[in-house]
Amino acid sequence: MKYMLLIYGAEDCWTEEERKECMFESMGISNELEAQGKLISSNPLHSVTTATSVQVREGKRQVTDGPFAETTEQLGGYYLIDVEDLDEAIAIAARLPPAKKGTVEIRPLFPLPVLSEG
């Protein structure tokens, strides 16, 4: 089963030293999951200040700087994993350092049907 682990947190909740430790520990977990064949992809995201949002309303494209939602927690990164079940995904999410100061949202991937041409 494939799951996306979405990492949310306030960007200013980490000191620079804590952020480095978080990255180091997170990379270790990524390496472990990769060795087990359970990691598809993982990456941190740049600051929300670099975001661009796109909306199309009545056929017109609207592009704005920054995130769409005004929240105290921002999407800071993700893990895409392939594990046995939700329980295993929860166990992995609980190990991630950002779970200590923010939220790790677990979402199953929706399998797309294979479309045939013709």
C-alpha positions in Angstrom: 0.0 0.0 0.0 1.4 3.4 -0.9 1.1 6.3 1.4 2.1 10.0 1.4 3.4 11.3 4.7 2.9 15.1 4.7 5.0 17.0 7.1 3.4 20.1 8.6 4.8 22.5 11.1 5.4 26.1 11.9 8.6 27.1 10.1 9.9 29.1 13.0 9.5 26.4 15.6 13.1 25.0 15.2 16.3 26.6 16.1 19.1 26.2 13.5 20.7 23.5 15.5 17.4 21.6 16.0 16.7 21.9 12.2 20.1 20.4 11.4 19.5 17.5 13.9 16.0 17.0 12.4 17.4 16.8 8.9 20.2 14.4 10.0 17.7 12.1 11.8 15.2 12.3 8.9 17.9 11.3 6.4 18.8 8.4 8.5 15.2 7.2 8.6 15.0 7.7 4.8 18.1 5.7 4.3 16.7 2.9 6.5 13.4 2.8 4.6 15.2 2.8 1.3 17.4 -0.2 2.3 14.1 -2.0 3.2 12.6 -1.2 -0.2 9.9 0.9 1.5 10.9 4.4 0.4 9.8 5.7 -3.0 10.8 9.4 -2.4 11.2 12.0 0.3 12.2 15.7 0.2 12.0 18.8 2.4 10.4 21.8 0.7 11.8 25.3 0.6 10.1 27.9 2.8 6.5 28.8 2.3 7.8 32.3 1.4 8.9 30.8 -2.0 5.5 29.3 -2.8 3.4 30.3 -5.8 -0.3 29.4 -5.9 -2.4 29.0 -9.1 -6.1 29.1 -9.4 -8.3 29.0 -12.5 -11.7 30.8 -12.1 -14.1 31.3 -15.0 -11.3 30.2 -17.4 -8.9 32.8 -16.1 -5.6 31.9 -14.4 -4.8 33.6 -11.2 -1.2 33.4 -9.9 -0.3 34.7 -6.4 2.8 34.6 -4.3 2.7 32.5 -1.2 0.6 29.6 -0.1 -3.2 29.5 -0.6 -4.1 28.7 3.0 -3.4 31.1 5.9 -2.4 28.7 8.6 0.1 28.5 11.4 1.5 25.2 10.1 2.9 24.9 6.6 3.7 21.9 4.4 7.4 21.4 4.9 8.1 18.1 3.2 6.9 14.6 2.4 7.7 11.0 2.3 6.2 8.6 -0.3 6.3 5.1 1.1 5.2 1.6 0.1 4.4 -0.4 3.2 2.1 -3.3 4.2 -0.7 -1.3 5.8 -1.8 1.9 7.7 -0.4 0.6 11.0 3.1 0.4 9.5 2.7 3.9 8.0 1.7 5.2 11.4 4.7 3.6 13.1 7.0 5.3 10.5 5.2 8.7 10.9 5.6 8.5 14.7 9.4 8.1 14.3 9.8 11.3 12.2 11.3 14.2 14.1 8.7 16.7 12.8 6.0 14.8 14.6 7.4 16.1 17.9 6.7 19.7 17.0 4.2 19.6 14.2 1.9 17.1 12.4 2.5 14.2 10.0 -0.6 13.6 7.9 -0.9 10.2 6.4 -2.8 9.9 3.1 -3.2 6.7 1.0 -2.5 7.2 -2.7 -5.5 6.8 -4.9 -4.7 4.2 -7.5 -5.5 5.4 -11.0 -7.1 3.0 -13.5 -5.0 2.0 -16.5 -6.4 3.8 -19.4 -6.1 2.2 -22.8 -5.7 4.1 -26.0 -8.2 3.4 -28.7 
